[in-house]
């Protein structure tokens, strides 16, 4: 039943994200609308991470649907980021389809540039009293975490560096999107400060485990074998699952973990046992 609910939430997430990207009140040109839709379709491979917002809302005592605005914003931001990071100059192996081979590099850049403010605008318009807080959190995620992290990755790519330096670069961006989504879900469900922090840490662990397994092209991960990354990811997920076990409101978090394990390319990475 939990898995079925997650599937329904994913459908609602994709529908709402498309409406947010192509606002019918202020429609974008048809050609750009097609590219934005393709960008969201490509990012749907990581939609379950965005649904950590709904999982956190349930975990915090609310209804999963209360977390949908956070999930939508996370998906828009992820789609924007992937439009840019899959361009040839980045040379990163990412688990999404690149737009530029079909639509051109300029169109991929424009799509990313359009999706990011769409995410901020969506948060500002759909989160009630929490709008300013979550829009600020999303902006901070990009300006102080994700973009500096990938910038550091690029700086390290062509020169030798010690392990600590590479790990620090990776940790700036790894898991950040799922951390934001989980924090947003808890906030939208009315959680107190301590529970919001715990939700954010749950999302961060979930996101970093996913990144370890599915983003091996990042320079900081080069030199570590696939089996080493999988072992580290399994350890992180095992600890997280143990911390959530026995909590009747953690079902969606557990379903997300199971779904990542059974997704294309994921195999049985996060399977129990």
C-alpha positions in Angstrom: 0.0 0.0 0.0 2.9 2.4 0.8 4.5 1.7 -2.5 1.2 2.4 -4.3 0.9 5.7 -2.5 4.4 6.6 -3.5 3.5 5.9 -7.1 0.5 8.2 -6.9 2.6 10.9 -5.3 5.1 10.6 -8.1 2.4 11.1 -10.7 1.1 14.2 -8.9 4.6 15.5 -8.6 5.3 15.2 -12.3 1.9 16.8 -13.2 2.5 19.8 -10.8 6.1 20.3 -11.9 5.0 20.5 -15.5 2.4 23.1 -14.6 5.0 25.1 -12.6 7.5 25.0 -15.4 5.0 26.1 -18.1 2.6 28.4 -16.2 -0.6 28.6 -18.3 -1.2 32.2 -17.1 2.1 33.3 -18.5 2.9 30.7 -21.2 6.4 30.3 -22.5 7.1 29.9 -26.3 6.1 26.5 -27.6 9.6 25.3 -28.5 10.9 26.2 -25.0 7.9 24.5 -23.4 8.8 21.3 -25.2 12.4 21.5 -24.0 11.3 22.2 -20.4 9.0 19.2 -20.5 11.9 17.0 -21.8 14.1 18.3 -19.0 11.5 17.3 -16.4 11.1 13.9 -18.0 14.8 13.3 -17.8 14.9 14.4 -14.2 12.1 12.0 -13.3 14.8 9.4 -12.9 15.6 11.1 -9.6 12.0 11.9 -8.6 12.0 9.6 -5.6 14.7 11.7 -4.0 12.4 14.7 -4.4 9.6 12.8 -2.8 11.6 12.8 0.4 9.6 15.9 1.1 6.4 13.9 1.2 8.1 11.2 3.3 9.3 13.9 5.8 5.9 15.4 6.0 4.4 12.1 6.9 7.3 11.3 9.3 6.7 14.7 11.0 3.0 13.9 11.7 1.3 15.4 8.7 -0.1 14.0 5.5 2.4 13.2 2.7 0.5 15.6 0.3 1.5 18.5 2.5 5.1 18.0 1.3 4.3 18.2 -2.4 5.4 21.8 -2.8 8.8 20.9 -1.5 9.0 17.9 -3.9 8.0 20.0 -6.9 10.6 22.7 -6.2 13.2 20.0 -5.7 12.4 18.4 -9.0 12.5 21.8 -10.8 15.9 22.5 -9.3 17.2 19.1 -10.1 16.0 19.4 -13.7 17.7 22.8 -14.0 20.9 21.5 -12.6 21.0 18.4 -14.9 20.4 20.6 -17.9 23.7 22.3 -17.2 25.8 19.5 -15.7 25.1 17.2 -18.6 26.7 19.7 -21.1 30.0 18.5 -22.7 32.3 20.8 -20.7 31.4 19.1 -17.4 32.3 15.6 -18.4 30.4 14.0 -15.5 28.6 10.7 -15.6 25.1 11.4 -14.4 22.0 9.2 -14.2 19.9 11.4 -16.5 19.6 11.9 -20.2 21.3 15.0 -21.6 19.2 17.5 -23.6 21.9 19.1 -25.6 22.5 16.3 -28.2 18.8 16.7 -29.3 18.1 20.4 -28.7 21.6 22.0 -28.8 23.8 23.4 -26.0 22.2 26.8 -26.1 18.7 25.5 -25.6 19.8 23.2 -22.7 21.4 26.3 -21.0 18.2 28.3 -21.5 16.1 25.5 -20.1 18.2 25.3 -17.0 18.1 29.0 -16.6 14.3 29.0 -16.9 13.7 26.1 -14.5 15.7 27.5 -11.5 13.7 30.7 -11.0 10.5 28.7 -11.7 11.4 26.6 -8.6 12.0 29.7 -6.4 8.8 31.3 -7.7 6.8 28.1 -7.0 8.1 28.1 -3.4 7.2 31.7 -3.0 3.7 31.2 -4.2 2.7 27.8 -2.8 4.1 27.4 0.7 1.9 29.8 2.7 3.6 31.3 5.8 6.7 29.1 5.0 7.2 30.6 1.5 10.0 33.0 2.4 11.8 30.5 4.5 11.8 27.7 1.9 12.6 30.1 -1.0 15.6 31.3 1.0 16.7 27.7 1.8 16.5 26.8 -1.8 18.6 29.8 -2.9 21.2 29.0 -0.2 21.3 25.4 -1.3 22.5 26.5 -4.7 24.6 29.6 -3.9 26.4 28.1 -0.9 26.4 24.3 -1.6 25.6 22.8 -4.9 27.3 25.4 -7.3 30.4 25.9 -5.1 30.7 22.1 -4.8 30.6 21.4 -8.5 32.9 24.4 -9.1 35.4 22.8 -6.7 35.0 19.5 -8.5 35.9 21.1 -11.8 38.9 22.9 -10.2 40.1 19.5 -8.9 39.5 17.6 -12.1 42.8 18.4 -13.8 45.2 18.5 -10.9 46.2 16.2 -8.1 44.7 16.8 -4.7 44.6 15.0 -1.4 41.6 12.9 -0.4 40.3 15.4 2.2 40.2 18.1 -0.4 38.3 15.9 -2.9 35.9 14.8 -0.2 35.2 18.3 1.0 34.3 19.3 -2.6 32.0 16.3 -3.0 30.2 16.9 0.3 29.3 20.5 -0.7 26.8 19.2 -3.2 26.2 15.5 -2.5 22.8 14.9 -0.9 21.9 18.5 -0.8 18.8 18.2 -2.9 17.3 15.4 -0.8 18.3 17.3 2.4 16.4 20.4 1.1 13.4 18.3 0.1 13.2 16.5 3.5 13.6 19.8 5.4 10.9 21.4 3.3 8.5 18.5 4.0 9.0 18.7 7.7 8.5 22.5 7.7 5.3 22.3 5.6 3.9 19.7 8.0 4.5 22.1 11.0 7.4 20.2 12.6 9.4 21.8 15.4 13.0 22.9 14.9 14.5 19.6 16.2 12.4 17.5 14.0 13.1 19.7 11.0 16.8 19.2 11.6 16.4 15.4 12.0 14.4 15.2 8.8 17.1 17.2 7.0 19.8 14.8 8.2 17.7 11.8 7.0 17.4 13.4 3.6 21.1 14.2 3.5 22.0 10.6 4.2 19.6 9.3 1.6 20.8 11.7 -1.0 24.5 11.0 -0.4 23.9 7.3 -0.6 22.2 7.8 -3.9 25.0 10.0 -5.2 27.6 7.5 -4.2 25.9 4.8 -6.2 24.7 6.7 -9.2 27.1 9.7 -9.7 30.5 8.0 -10.0 31.7 10.5 -12.6 32.3 13.2 -10.1 36.1 13.8 -9.9 36.2 13.3 -6.1 34.9 9.8 -6.5 37.5 8.8 -9.1 40.0 6.3 -7.8 37.3 4.6 -5.7 36.0 1.4 -7.2 32.3 0.7 -7.9 32.3 -1.9 -5.1 33.8 0.5 -2.7 31.2 3.1 -3.4 28.4 0.5 -3.2 29.8 -0.7 0.2 29.8 2.8 1.5 26.3 3.5 0.2 25.0 0.2 1.7 26.5 1.1 5.1 24.8 4.5 5.1 21.5 3.1 4.1 21.6 0.3 6.6 22.2 2.8 9.4 19.4 5.0 8.2 17.0 2.1 7.9 17.8 0.9 11.4 17.1 4.5 12.7 13.7 4.5 11.0 12.7 0.9 11.8 9.8 0.6 14.1 8.5 4.1 13.3 5.0 3.7 11.8 5.3 7.0 10.1 8.5 6.2 8.2 6.9 4.0 5.6 7.5 6.4 2.7 11.1 6.9 3.5 11.6 3.1 3.5 9.7 2.8 0.2 11.9 5.4 -1.3 15.0 3.4 -0.3 13.5 0.2 -1.8 12.5 2.0 -5.0 16.1 3.3 -5.5 17.3 -0.2 -5.2 15.0 -1.5 -7.8 15.3 1.4 -10.3 17.1 0.9 -13.6 20.8 0.5 -12.9 20.2 0.2 -9.2 20.0 -3.6 -9.1 19.7 -4.8 -5.5 22.0 -2.2 -4.1 19.7 -1.2 -1.2 17.9 -4.4 -0.8 17.3 -5.6 2.7 19.8 -8.2 3.9 
